[in-house]
Structures are given as C-alpha cells and as structure tokens.
Amino acid sequence: MEKYIGSDFWYVSDFTYQKLFKDLGYRATPENMDKIALCVNRLRMGEKPYALYGYWSNDRIVSQELGIKIGRDYKDGKLDFIEQFAADKEGEIAKRDPFRFTRYDIVNEAEEMAPYSLWNLDHMEKIGMSLKEAKELMKTYDRIKDTRKEAEGAVTSHEFRDKDGKMVMIETPPTPTMRKFRDLPQYLRMHYLVYYRTTYPEAPKEWAVKASEARAAGKLDEDEKLVVSADDIFRYKVWDQENLDDYFDGLARFSKTKRSQKKFIEDLRKRFGLAFSNRELKDQIENTLKGDINLDTKLQKFARSLGFLEDDIEINDRDDLSTVAPSWERYLNQKHFVDQGERPELDAKIEALDNRLAEFHITKIDEHGVVVSIYDDAGALLDMALKKLMDMAPTKKLPPSQVEHFIEESLQDMMTAHKEGDVYSWRPYEKIMTLLYPQKGKKKS
C-alpha cells in the first residue's frame, strides 16, 4: 500500500487513509492528518515526544494529550504508513529555522565529496578498511540515508509585508532545505572520513578520524578556520613534526592578534593531540634564557592591579597587552571633536606625546647578559592606565586638556619609577582618583 505523504497528494474521494487514522482514534480531517504526519517525521529525526507539546519546547504543534498518543503509536509502529512532510509546511517551519538552507548545502557538499558510488565493499577495502569495519559503516550509512531523505524539503513561496502592512505571499522557485536530525553530525563525519581516506590513502588512519570530527563540527558551527584546519592536516602532513610550523603559519590568517592565534593553536593541540613544533620548542628555551617570563609576569601584575586580568588568566606576550587596553592615541582622537581645522593641532599633540614615550627606548643588560628595552612595556602601562581612567569616568566629560595632562604626568611618574629601579612599580590609581574627585583628594591631604 502507498504511504500517506500529506495533503498535497490527498484525494478526498479516497477514504483509505481516513480509515487508518480513524481506526487509531484520530480525527481524520486533512488538517489534522497533516499535523500528525509532521509530528511523526520529527520523531523519526530523533526528537522526543515532549518536543511536540512540551511547555518549554521551541516548536510546539499539538496538545499534550495528542502528543503523548502520537509518541506511543509511533513507538508501536502503528504510524509507519506516514511517509514525509507535507510540502506546504516547509515555508512555515523554515521561518523558525533559517539554518535549514545552509544545512542543506552542507549535506549536499558532503555527499558530493563522498558520492554514493564510493559506498561499496570493494572501495572500502581498497582504502584500507577491514571487511567488518566496511560493513558496519555501510549499514549505518544506509540507515541514516533514509532519515536524511525524510529531512529534506523545499520552500516554494515567500511571505512579506507590503507598504500598507498587509501580508503578501509570492510563489518562488523551489529552494531545498534540510531539517535538523539527530544523526546529522555522524552522517557528515562518515562522508568526510571516506573522502579523506580516498583522497589521502597514505595518511595515517587516525588522522582521517580526527579531521572528520573537526570538519563536521566546523561546518555545523559555521567555523571556517576549524574546517580549514581539518583539511590542512593532510596538505601539510602534520603527523610529521617538521611540518607543524608551516601548518600553524598557514592558519595564522584567521587570527587578528597573536593572543588569539596562540589560543587557536592550543585548541588545535588539544583537539588533535599535536606535539609542539620545532619553533615553539626553540622559543620556549630562548624565552627562559632571556628572562622574558619574569618581565611578562610584571606586566601581568600591573594589569591585575587595575582589575584587567583575572587571577587564572595569563599573558605570555607583550604584544597581547593590546587586547587588555587599546592605544592611548585612540582616546585622544575620541576626546577631541576633530574637524579638518583642528586635525593638525591634534596630530602635533600626539606626535609630542609619542616623542615623550620614546624616551623609554632605554636599553640595559639584564642578569642573563641580554640587551632589553622597556619601550613596548612602557606603552602598555600607559595604555592600561588611560583605559582605567576612562572606565571609571564613563559619564564624566573630561576635557581633552585634562586627559593630555594626565598622560603627561603619567609619563613623568613612569620615568621616575624607572630611574628609581623599576618602572613596573608605578601605580596610577591614586592619580586617577585625584583627577576624578579633586575635592576628596584635597581633604585627604
């Protein structure tokens, strides 16, 4: 017997399906039968009966009593005659799930990467799978493939409001969609696994598994850098430690700062079990010899003293301080309402202050015999102090002259602290409080 597939294919003169629904205790109106068909197909794709009627469900479509009955009859196989979604329901559902269009493209791409012609025992054995592994993979593929077919739909109309506020619906060419179903991540991983093992037969098998999992996660999360990092595993042969530096360099374009790049690399190292690259090992040794770890610790302490770093957060590179506090030049541009006539004056002020900061281009020999400069660190200290000032006075309209005066005095205090032995001992908090609350400062003195 043919299966009921929704009202688009329903003929009132044929009472076969009406009788089936009635025999199970359902109202046999076309509208109600379509609603039951929608529920059944959602259950087929892994949703729980509660999702059909539950108070916290994002997409309730039936009452609790009807939802429980549909769930029970579906579990007992009494609703197996229902085939797929009615086409006219897709547009309504798509409004609540805009990702279903992208989801279809993702699935379609995966199926093109590992087409149906590859899913046979001869090919699976050819790419190095055991007979047992190949059979299990293919049986799982066949099972999920049926669910994937049921999850596919199409939107054939578009609804919008005209200039008078009335809802207008227009017919459009069918746009394919893919509803979310429980085994979708596994379905993608299987296709990527076959693709990688077919395209890179000499690569270690475990890397095909790791790359498949990462690519599926990246696609569903719309994380392009994770997708590329999975593909690049084979392009750079990361199982050879000699290639890791090039692999990381190739992914650097996805990170805006050194700190974000380091975090991304750490995430990849945990996900893939990557070793340290030769360059990273060399840098670790050199940084230890130069005493950079101690210098960075001083910067961290300064940042924590102003409340910019939690106790469990580390900064391992001076350049990363830009993520804690932006450039002081940005603040000057913000505080001045600069028109074309005032621009030269502001540029001159910024140049003058930058020249003052350049006084910290002081080199010295540290205890390890290495020549170091505190210029970069001094700039970071000033950035953080100015950010603290602005954070504490979000509604206070400080004149540009006061901000410039604060920068000038801060530079003087920093130089004094440096001459006394340690620029990192400078603490700007008291000066900030005096600037914001001058009366309180006078009373204390």
RODO-2510 file (C-alpha; in nm, 4 decimals, decimal comma):
residues 445
     n   res          X          Y          Z
     1     m     0,0000     0,0000     0,0000
     2     e     0,1249     0,3512    -0,0817
     3     k     0,2151     0,5726     0,2083
     4     y     0,0312     0,8874     0,3131
     5     i     0,2589     1,1881     0,2406
     6     g     0,0431     1,4902     0,3134
     7     s    -0,2451     1,6952     0,1791
     8     d    -0,0681     1,7904    -0,1451
     9     f    -0,1245     1,4311    -0,2514
    10     w    -0,4544     1,3763    -0,0730
    11     y    -0,7723     1,2966    -0,2617
    12     v    -1,0987     1,3379    -0,0737
    13     s    -1,2610     1,0601    -0,2736
    14     d    -1,0106     0,8084    -0,1345
    15     f    -1,1091     0,7093     0,2195
    16     t    -0,8263     0,4601     0,2751
    17     y    -0,6094     0,6901     0,4807
    18     q    -0,9028     0,8426     0,6631
    19     k    -0,9965     0,4956     0,7846
    20     l    -0,6420     0,4258     0,9042
    21     f    -0,6366     0,7443     1,1108
    22     k    -0,9892     0,6847     1,2444
    23     d    -0,9081     0,3263     1,3441
    24     l    -0,6255     0,4631     1,5592
    25     g    -0,8590     0,7142     1,7243
    26     y    -0,7544     1,0305     1,5393
    27     r    -0,9741     1,2923     1,3758
    28     a    -0,9384     1,2252     1,0026
    29     t    -0,9535     1,5794     0,8663
    30     p    -0,6843     1,6727     0,6135
    31     e    -0,5511     1,9429     0,8506
    32     n    -0,5212     1,7046     1,1457
    33     m    -0,3666     1,4268     0,9355
    34     d    -0,1032     1,6700     0,8076
    35     k    -0,0254     1,7728     1,1660
    36     i     0,0171     1,4087     1,2695
    37     a     0,2413     1,3464     0,9677
    38     l     0,4588     1,6409     1,0717
    39     c     0,4877     1,5024     1,4270
    40     v     0,5822     1,1535     1,3047
    41     n     0,8610     1,2831     1,0850
    42     r     1,0016     1,4923     1,3678
    43     l     1,0086     1,1779     1,5826
    44     r     1,1862     0,9930     1,3008
    45     m     1,4615     1,2509     1,3070
    46     g     1,5347     1,1949     1,6737
    47     e     1,3106     1,4454     1,8521
    48     k     1,1389     1,3327     2,1707
    49     p     0,7570     1,3300     2,2012
    50     y     0,7880     1,6051     2,4623
    51     a     0,9220     1,8390     2,1911
    52     l     0,5856     1,8153     2,0129
    53     y     0,3828     1,9546     2,3015
    54     g     0,6079     2,0475     2,5954
    55     y     0,5787     2,3877     2,7612
    56     w     0,9493     2,4606     2,7092
    57     s     0,9566     2,3340     2,3511
    58     n     1,0563     2,5860     2,0832
    59     d     0,8185     2,4356     1,8287
    60     r     0,5004     2,3037     1,9929
    61     i     0,2396     2,1934     1,7384
    62     v    -0,0072     1,9663     1,9279
    63     s    -0,1695     1,9355     2,2675
    64     q    -0,0115     1,7242     2,5400
    65     e    -0,2732     1,4514     2,5105
    66     l    -0,2354     1,4232     2,1335
    67     g     0,1444     1,4419     2,1519
    68     i     0,1638     1,1547     2,4029
    69     k    -0,0686     0,9422     2,1884
    70     i     0,1337     1,0101     1,8709
    71     g     0,4571     0,9224     2,0532
    72     r     0,3092     0,5958     2,1827
    73     d     0,1615     0,4927     1,8444
    74     y     0,4861     0,5827     1,6667
    75     k     0,6889     0,3685     1,9073
    76     d     0,4498     0,0756     1,8474
    77     g     0,4873     0,1104     1,4691
    78     k     0,1215     0,1993     1,4121
    79     l     0,2089     0,5155     1,2167
    80     d     0,4612     0,3630     0,9751
    81     f     0,2273     0,4322     0,6823
    82     i     0,3089     0,8028     0,7103
    83     e     0,5902     0,8967     0,4750
    84     q     0,7220     1,2545     0,4797
    85     f     0,6466     1,6208     0,5426
    86     a     0,3701     1,7902     0,3525
    87     a     0,5403     2,0390     0,1205
    88     d     0,3241     2,3335     0,2230
    89     k     0,4521     2,3106     0,5814
    90     e     0,8164     2,3748     0,4910
    91     g     0,7900     2,7520     0,4489
    92     e     0,6285     2,7926     0,7910
    93     i     0,8920     2,5806     0,9647
    94     a     1,1800     2,7473     0,7801
    95     k     1,0953     3,0818     0,9402
    96     r     1,1883     2,9346     1,2785
    97     d     1,4970     2,7571     1,1459
    98     p     1,6849     2,9798     0,8983
    99     f     1,9898     2,7499     0,9165
   100     r     1,7974     2,4758     0,7334
   101     f     1,9011     2,6297     0,3981
   102     t     2,2702     2,6285     0,4932
   103     r     2,2264     2,2832     0,6445
   104     y     2,1108     2,1501     0,3086
   105     d     2,4179     2,2979     0,1375
   106     i     2,6443     2,1368     0,3980
   107     v     2,4894     1,7936     0,3476
   108     n     2,4910     1,8302    -0,0297
   109     e     2,8613     1,9245    -0,0288
   110     a     2,9471     1,6254     0,1923
   111     e     2,7607     1,3891    -0,0415
   112     e     2,9496     1,5307    -0,3383
   113     m     3,2806     1,4761    -0,1563
   114     a     3,1943     1,1084    -0,0968
   115     p     2,9292     1,0198    -0,3593
   116     y     2,7079     0,7137    -0,3497
   117     s     2,9341     0,5322    -0,5998
   118     l     3,2032     0,5006    -0,3281
   119     w     2,9769     0,3295    -0,0771
   120     n     3,0510    -0,0319    -0,1658
   121     l     3,2661    -0,3050    -0,0158
   122     d     3,5206    -0,3048    -0,2974
   123     h     3,6017     0,0615    -0,2492
   124     m     3,6015     0,0424     0,1308
   125     e     3,8527    -0,2405     0,1231
   126     k     4,0556    -0,0518    -0,1370
   127     i     4,1039     0,2425     0,1019
   128     g     4,2229     0,0147     0,3794
   129     m     3,9109    -0,0772     0,5751
   130     s     3,8625    -0,4270     0,7104
   131     l     3,5594    -0,6187     0,5880
   132     k     3,3938    -0,5875     0,9297
   133     e     3,4610    -0,2116     0,9530
   134     a     3,3310    -0,1558     0,5987
   135     k     3,0076    -0,3480     0,6580
   136     e     2,9318    -0,1605     0,9805
   137     l     2,9990     0,1725     0,8139
   138     m     2,7776     0,0929     0,5156
   139     k     2,4877    -0,0339     0,7259
   140     t     2,4987     0,2835     0,9351
   141     y     2,5129     0,4872     0,6149
   142     d     2,2038     0,3123     0,4738
   143     r     2,0101     0,3689     0,7962
   144     i     2,0880     0,7396     0,8230
   145     k     2,0408     0,7922     0,4493
   146     d     1,6672     0,7161     0,4843
   147     t     1,6337     0,9690     0,7652
   148     r     1,8253     1,2249     0,5614
   149     k     1,5782     1,1823     0,2730
   150     e     1,2850     1,2460     0,5046
   151     a     1,4537     1,5568     0,6443
   152     e     1,4833     1,7178     0,3018
   153     g     1,2159     1,9607     0,1908
   154     a     1,1651     2,2716    -0,0191
   155     v     1,0268     2,6210     0,0233
   156     t     0,8156     2,7328    -0,2734
   157     s     0,6835     3,0677    -0,1512
   158     h     0,7976     3,3835     0,0228
   159     e     0,5831     3,5903     0,2592
   160     f     0,6374     3,9594     0,3359
   161     r     0,4525     4,2786     0,4306
   162     d     0,3771     4,5333     0,1628
   163     k     0,3874     4,9118     0,2106
   164     d     0,0337     4,9027     0,3545
   165     g     0,1314     4,6475     0,6169
   166     k    -0,0573     4,3598     0,4564
   167     m     0,0942     4,0123     0,4360
   168     v     0,1656     3,9137     0,0757
   169     m     0,2769     3,5703    -0,0435
   170     i     0,4532     3,5158    -0,3742
   171     e     0,5500     3,1909    -0,5430
   172     t     0,9244     3,1277    -0,5825
   173     p     1,1348     2,8541    -0,7464
   174     p     1,1718     2,5613    -0,5039
   175     t     1,4569     2,6194    -0,2588
   176     p     1,5820     2,2960    -0,0983
   177     t     1,6008     2,2790     0,2817
   178     m     1,7290     2,0302     0,5365
   179     r     1,5650     1,9881     0,8753
   180     k     1,7900     1,9115     1,1713
   181     f     1,8011     1,5444     1,2650
   182     r     1,9796     1,3595     1,5420
   183     d     2,2292     1,1650     1,3275
   184     l     2,3330     1,4605     1,1098
   185     p     2,6794     1,5062     1,2704
   186     q     2,7511     1,1343     1,2275
   187     y     2,6257     1,1435     0,8688
   188     l     2,8718     1,4236     0,7897
   189     r     3,1609     1,2550     0,9727
   190     m     3,1093     0,9356     0,7722
   191     h     3,1250     1,1210     0,4409
   192     y     3,4331     1,3187     0,5409
   193     l     3,6025     1,0000     0,6621
   194     v     3,5504     0,8250     0,3277
   195     y     3,6613     1,1396     0,1436
   196     y     3,9859     1,1784     0,3398
   197     r     4,0778     0,8105     0,3199
   198     t     4,0034     0,8097    -0,0534
   199     t     4,1922     1,1309    -0,1289
   200     y     4,4885     1,0677     0,1045
   201     p     4,5290     0,6884     0,1163
   202     e     4,8852     0,7119     0,2560
   203     a     4,7870     0,9254     0,5565
   204     p     4,7634     0,7557     0,8983
   205     k     4,4069     0,6334     0,9552
   206     e     4,3698     0,8020     1,2937
   207     w     4,4199     1,1434     1,1333
   208     a     4,1275     1,0820     0,8977
   209     v     3,9072     1,0212     1,2031
   210     k     4,0281     1,3358     1,3832
   211     a     3,9916     1,5518     1,0722
   212     s     3,6411     1,4187     1,0013
   213     e     3,5206     1,5068     1,3504
   214     a     3,6717     1,8564     1,3316
   215     r     3,5324     1,9266     0,9849
   216     a     3,1799     1,8213     1,0835
   217     a     3,1917     2,0395     1,3960
   218     g     3,3285     2,3323     1,1972
   219     k     3,0618     2,3074     0,9299
   220     l     2,7693     2,2883     1,1718
   221     d     2,9105     2,5707     1,3874
   222     e     2,9979     2,7792     1,0779
   223     d     3,3596     2,7894     1,1963
   224     e     3,5629     2,8225     0,8779
   225     k     3,9013     2,8101     1,0484
   226     l     3,8203     2,4732     1,2052
   227     v     3,7135     2,3375     0,8655
   228     v     4,0363     2,4608     0,7043
   229     s     4,2460     2,3283     0,9924
   230     a     4,0956     1,9822     0,9287
   231     d     4,1678     1,9920     0,5538
   232     d     4,5191     2,1270     0,6102
   233     i     4,6090     1,8282     0,8262
   234     f     4,6679     1,6315     0,5084
   235     r     4,8024     1,9168     0,2969
   236     y     5,0814     1,9765     0,5488
   237     k     5,1172     1,6192     0,6804
   238     v     5,1037     1,7308     1,0428
   239     w     5,1904     1,3833     1,1703
   240     d     5,5469     1,4838     1,0759
   241     q     5,6652     1,7300     1,3429
   242     e     5,8882     1,9028     1,0883
   243     n     5,5752     2,0394     0,9148
   244     l     5,3939     2,1831     1,2175
   245     d     5,5392     2,5346     1,1900
   246     d     5,4180     2,5628     0,8298
   247     y     5,0777     2,4232     0,9289
   248     f     5,0344     2,6859     1,2020
   249     d     5,1639     2,9655     0,9756
   250     g     4,9045     2,8734     0,7143
   251     l     4,6260     2,9174     0,9701
   252     a     4,7545     3,2499     1,1066
   253     r     4,5354     3,4438     0,8599
   254     f     4,2287     3,3548     1,0663
   255     s     4,3572     3,5309     1,3810
   256     k     4,3676     3,9079     1,4276
   257     t     4,6111     3,9082     1,7211
   258     k     4,8982     3,6976     1,8432
   259     r     4,6980     3,6105     2,1508
   260     s     4,4022     3,4751     1,9516
   261     q     4,6431     3,2811     1,7306
   262     k     4,8033     3,1234     2,0372
   263     k     4,4660     3,0266     2,1772
   264     f     4,3623     2,8743     1,8446
   265     i     4,6824     2,6717     1,8298
   266     e     4,6263     2,5500     2,1864
   267     d     4,2721     2,4448     2,0940
   268     l     4,4032     2,2534     1,7929
   269     r     4,6725     2,0920     2,0044
   270     k     4,4103     1,9618     2,2473
   271     r     4,1674     1,8532     1,9725
   272     f     4,4223     1,6758     1,7537
   273     g     4,6849     1,5787     2,0103
   274     l     4,9520     1,7817     1,8304
   275     a     5,3084     1,7985     1,9559
   276     f     5,4964     2,1256     1,9992
   277     s     5,6560     2,2467     1,6777
   278     n     6,0318     2,2895     1,6484
   279     r     5,9953     2,6682     1,6531
   280     e     5,7789     2,6608     1,9656
   281     l     6,0329     2,4466     2,1484
   282     k     6,3105     2,6832     2,0432
   283     d     6,1128     2,9898     2,1567
   284     q     6,0411     2,8324     2,4950
   285     i     6,4121     2,7752     2,5530
   286     e     6,5104     3,1270     2,4371
   287     n     6,2407     3,2976     2,6448
   288     t     6,3542     3,1123     2,9538
   289     l     6,7160     3,2172     2,8947
   290     k     6,6200     3,5819     2,8346
   291     g     6,4094     3,6032     3,1465
   292     d     6,1064     3,7161     2,9435
   293     i     5,8803     3,5139     3,1686
   294     n     5,9727     3,7392     3,4629
   295     l     5,9147     4,0542     3,2567
   296     d     5,5741     3,9309     3,1411
   297     t     5,4825     3,8452     3,4983
   298     k     5,5437     4,2089     3,5960
   299     l     5,3104     4,3247     3,3205
   300     q     5,0500     4,0778     3,4387
   301     k     5,0759     4,2039     3,7952
   302     f     5,0265     4,5613     3,6740
   303     a     4,7209     4,4586     3,4703
   304     r     4,5757     4,2741     3,7695
   305     s     4,6358     4,5734     3,9960
   306     l     4,3970     4,7697     3,7715
   307     g     4,1450     4,4866     3,7501
   308     f     4,2085     4,3974     3,3853
   309     l     4,3093     4,0337     3,4403
   310     e     4,1560     3,7549     3,6458
   311     d     4,3917     3,5524     3,8628
   312     d     4,3702     3,2471     3,6345
   313     i     4,4423     3,4351     3,3071
   314     e     4,7948     3,4550     3,1748
   315     i     4,9546     3,6849     2,9156
   316     n     5,2616     3,5328     2,7573
   317     d     5,3495     3,8037     2,5055
   318     r     5,3930     4,1806     2,5444
   319     d     5,2023     4,2418     2,2216
   320     d     4,8981     4,0750     2,3754
   321     l     4,8544     4,3698     2,6125
   322     s     4,6752     4,5429     2,3225
   323     t     4,3828     4,3113     2,3945
   324     v     4,3693     4,4452     2,7521
   325     a     4,3878     4,8155     2,6712
   326     p     4,3760     4,9864     2,3280
   327     s     4,6210     5,2545     2,2177
   328     w     4,6246     5,5852     2,4068
   329     e     4,6137     5,7619     2,0680
   330     r     4,2619     5,6289     2,0162
   331     y     4,1472     5,8018     2,3356
   332     l     4,2856     6,1366     2,2267
   333     n     4,1004     6,1080     1,8972
   334     q     3,7821     6,0278     2,0850
   335     k     3,8134     6,3134     2,3342
   336     h     3,8679     6,5745     2,0606
   337     f     3,5766     6,6626     1,8351
   338     v     3,8156     6,6860     1,5455
   339     d     3,7194     6,8760     1,2335
   340     q     3,9504     6,9453     0,9420
   341     g     4,0818     7,2617     1,1023
   342     e     4,1741     7,1007     1,4360
   343     r     4,3340     6,7906     1,2887
   344     p     4,6875     6,9351     1,2503
   345     e     4,6849     7,0535     1,6136
   346     l     4,5818     6,7100     1,7392
   347     d     4,8409     6,5358     1,5232
   348     a     5,1059     6,7639     1,6705
   349     k     4,9962     6,6770     2,0261
   350     i     5,0028     6,3040     1,9515
   351     e     5,3484     6,3355     1,7979
   352     a     5,4755     6,5270     2,1014
   353     l     5,3414     6,2688     2,3453
   354     d     5,4783     5,9866     2,1321
   355     n     5,8185     6,1526     2,1483
   356     r     5,7920     6,1604     2,5257
   357     l     5,7098     5,7909     2,5270
   358     a     6,0120     5,7307     2,3051
   359     e     6,2295     5,8357     2,6000
   360     f     6,1717     5,4808     2,7238
   361     h     6,3808     5,3470     2,4377
   362     i     6,6341     5,2694     2,7072
   363     t     6,8404     4,9556     2,6781
   364     k     7,0157     4,7756     2,9555
   365     i     7,1858     4,4462     3,0212
   366     d     6,9786     4,2132     3,2372
   367     e     7,1075     3,9459     3,4720
   368     h     7,1263     3,6992     3,1833
   369     g     7,3503     3,9282     2,9783
   370     v     7,0748     4,0078     2,7284
   371     v     7,0097     4,3627     2,5978
   372     v     6,6458     4,4590     2,6644
   373     s     6,4273     4,7681     2,6059
   374     i     6,1268     4,8764     2,8111
   375     y     5,9689     5,0890     2,5349
   376     d     5,6956     4,8376     2,4464
   377     d     5,6203     4,7702     2,8109
   378     a     5,6012     5,1422     2,8919
   379     g     5,3477     5,1921     2,6140
   380     a     5,1390     4,9045     2,7506
   381     l     5,1470     5,0520     3,1027
   382     l     5,0279     5,3887     2,9743
   383     d     4,7508     5,2272     2,7668
   384     m     4,6169     5,0423     3,0694
   385     a     4,6297     5,3488     3,2938
   386     l     4,4337     5,5554     3,0426
   387     k     4,1785     5,2794     2,9947
   388     k     4,1282     5,2633     3,3725
   389     l     4,0685     5,6378     3,3771
   390     m     3,8021     5,6130     3,1060
   391     d     3,6389     5,3075     3,2640
   392     m     3,5984     5,4916     3,5944
   393     a     3,4514     5,8018     3,4285
   394     p     3,2094     5,6754     3,1606
   395     t     2,9669     5,9639     3,2190
   396     k     3,2178     6,2278     3,3311
   397     k     3,3025     6,4575     3,0438
   398     l     3,6717     6,5133     3,0959
   399     p     3,8072     6,7946     2,8785
   400     p     4,0785     6,6872     2,6320
   401     s     4,3247     6,9091     2,8162
   402     q     4,2757     6,7042     3,1354
   403     v     4,3353     6,3799     2,9524
   404     e     4,6511     6,5200     2,7936
   405     h     4,7675     6,6477     3,1339
   406     f     4,7067     6,3020     3,2836
   407     i     4,9184     6,1410     3,0111
   408     e     5,1986     6,3930     3,0620
   409     e     5,2098     6,3420     3,4399
   410     s     5,1871     5,9670     3,3982
   411     l     5,4922     5,9683     3,1711
   412     q     5,6827     6,1703     3,4295
   413     d     5,5834     5,9322     3,7104
   414     m     5,6770     5,6297     3,4991
   415     m     6,0199     5,7739     3,4252
   416     t     6,0710     5,8496     3,7943
   417     a     5,9782     5,4932     3,8849
   418     h     6,2162     5,3614     3,6207
   419     k     6,5068     5,5731     3,7455
   420     e     6,4367     5,4529     4,0974
   421     g     6,4765     5,0969     3,9793
   422     d     6,1521     4,9537     3,8385
   423     v     5,9009     5,1163     3,6008
   424     y     5,6566     4,8308     3,6744
   425     s     5,6198     4,9556     4,0327
   426     w     5,4317     5,2645     3,9056
   427     r     5,0715     5,2734     4,0329
   428     p     4,8426     5,5302     3,8616
   429     y     4,5292     5,4607     4,0666
   430     e     4,5817     5,7462     4,3167
   431     k     4,6383     5,9993     4,0376
   432     i     4,3197     5,8793     3,8624
   433     m     4,1156     5,9271     4,1812
   434     t     4,2620     6,2760     4,2322
   435     l     4,1687     6,3743     3,8759
   436     l     3,8126     6,2450     3,9036
   437     y     3,7441     6,3550     4,2611
   438     p     3,9696     6,6572     4,3299
   439     q     3,7785     6,7650     4,6440
   440     k     3,8281     6,4303     4,8132
   441     g     4,1939     6,4427     4,7227
   442     k     4,2317     6,7842     4,8883
   443     k     4,0609     6,6672     5,2096
   444     k     4,2944     6,3694     5,2346
   445     s     4,5958     6,5919     5,2007
***
